[in-house]
Each structure stands twice: as C-alpha cells, then as structure tokens.
C-alpha cells in the first residue's frame, strides 16, 4: 500500500472528523463524551493555520485519509511559546500498519523546522501503543498523573512525555 503524508485540506475535514469522533466514542484517547460537527473541525483547522501550525494527513494512493497528526500550543501563555503538544489519530481499520510512525516522524520534523523547542504528549496511561510509539522517537516520560480524568465510568491516568526538538536553541 502506497502511503503519503501531506498537509490537510478543507476537503479532508469530514474524514478527520470521522476519525476524531470514533476516538471520542470508542477509546480513551480523547476525554470527551460528545462528538463534534464539521464546523468544529473547520474552526480547529483554521486556528492551526492561523498559528502557523501543521495538520498532516496520511493518505493512500486514492487520497483517502487514513490518519492525521497536528500540534498546537501546550499552554496559552507567552512563556510556553516554544513548546507544543501533539495529537495523532489513525483510522480504526488502519491501526498497527505503521501510519503512526510516518505521521509522528513528519510532525516532529515540522516542529524542528518550525523552530519549536519541546514537543509534549499527554497520553492516557493505558494506551501502551501510543506510549511505545512516542518512546520510539525519543520521547521520555516526564510525569504520571493518577485519576485526573474519567470516561466510560472509570478513572483515567495521564502520562506526560516530552521530546527536545531543538536542544541547542537559546530561546527568544
């Protein structure tokens, strides 16, 4: 199967919304109970573009969206302007095929070339596949927060991970 990574377009948003909503309804990757509509994803993409942040999609030879990755502000304060938090989701029927590796690798490269200093990941602690994927790229676990969220009638723990993208950067 031929896979390519490219910047997301407006016409990708319905597929991105479907992947996002599947994660909301069926996983603990997104700690929300309600699905989003197309207008929500349009606003999300517009905000990422306005900030100069990437939204990448993995597509097959027929240009079908199989997964997506993005980053945004980690915290909305000036002192954190060089730190971003990533998000990465793969369509349920495409998981385990290496798409996460392609997407995260491309996203990290965008962070580096975009002059970001640190990339953070906040992952539900039971999501060992995502934790392992991030470790493969050099992310280290920097914190564990027990029972900070709740979904599907149970408490969830949060694992924080980070990667130094440009460790030589002196900050500005």
N, C-alpha and C positions, 0 to 999 in steps of 0.2 A: 504494500500500500504506500503510495506516494503522499507524504505529508509536507506541508509548508507552513511557515509561521509568517504572518503579516499583520499590519495594523488593522484594527477593527474598523468597519464602515457602518454607516447607518443601516444598511440592509442586513447586517449581521445581528442586529439587536433582538430580533424575535428569537433566534437560536440561542443567543446569550441569555435572554430572559427565561427560556425553557430550561436551560442548564441550571441557572440560578434557582428557579422555583423548584426543580427536582431536588436540589440540595436542601432547600428550606423544608420541603415536605418529607424527605426520606432519610436525611442524615443529620448529624450533629455538627456539621462543618459550619453552618450558618445558624446563629442562635436567634432566629426569628420564627414566629408561628404563621405569619401571613405572607402569602405570595405577593409578588409585585406585578404591576402592569407595564405595558410598553412605555408609557410616559415616564415612569420611574427610571427605566434603563436609558431612555433618551437623555434625561436630566443628568444621570450618572456619567454617561459618555461625554456630554457637553462640559461637565465640571472637570473631568480628567483632561480634556483637550485644552480648556481654558488655563489650567495649571501647567500645561506642557508635559503631562504625564502620559505614559503609554497605556494603551489597551491592546493587547495582542490576541490573535486568534490562531488556533491550529486548524487548518483546513485540509480536506482530502483533494484528490485530483478533480473532483466535480465541484469544488469550492464549498462543500458542506462544512459548517463549523462543528468541530469535534471537541473543542475545549477553548478556554480563554484564561488569560492572566493579565493582571494590572497591578499598579501600585498607586498609592495616594499618601497624603500626609499622615504621619504617625500620630501626631498631636498638633492641634491648630494654634501653636504658639511660635513666635519668631525663633526662639532658641532651638527648636526642633526642625528647622527648615532643611537641614541636610540629612534627615532621617525619614525613610518611607516605610510603609507597611505593605506587604504584598498580599494578593489574593489570587488563587489559582483553582479552577474547577474544570473537570473533564466530564464529558457526557457519560452517563452511567454505562452505556453499552461499549464504551471505548476505554474504560479504565484498565490499567495493567498492560497497556501496549506501548508505553514509553512516551506518551504525549506530555506527561508532567515534566519529564526530563527536558524535552525540547522547549516547552513553554517557560519553565523556570530558568533554564540557561539563557534564553533570549531576553527574559525580563531582567536578569542580573546584569547582562551586558548593557542593556539600556540604562540601568541605574548607574553603572560605571561611567558610560559615555555622557550621561546627563549630569555628571558631577556630584552625585549623591555620595554620602559618606557611609551610611549604615542602612541596611535593609532588615526590617523586623518581620517576623512571622508570629502570629498568635494562633495556636492550633489546639483544638480540643485534644486533651491528653490521651484519649483512647484511639486517636487517629494515627496509628503507628506507621501507616504507609506514607502519610504526609510528613511526619517527623523524619522518617528514614530518607525520603526524597530530599528534604532540606539538609540533612546531615551529609548526604552525598555531595552537595555543593559547598560544604564547609561551614554551614550554619552551626552554631553551638547553642545548647540550651542555656539560657540565662536566668530562667525563673519558672517556678511552678506555683500556680495559684489554685488551691483546692476549693471546690464547690462554689465558684464565683458565678456560675450560670446554671440555668435549669431549662430542660427541654425533654419532651416525651415522658414527663413525670419523674425525672431523676435529676440529681445534681450532676453538674459537669465541671471538670477541672480544666484549667487552661495552662498550656505550656508556651512560654515565650522563647523564641530563638532569634539569633541575630547573626548577620554576616557583615564584616567590614568590607565595603566595596572599594573604597579608595583610602587605605590606611595612611598614606603619606600626605593626604590633604591637610592643610593647616587651618582651614576654616576661614570664613569671611563674613 
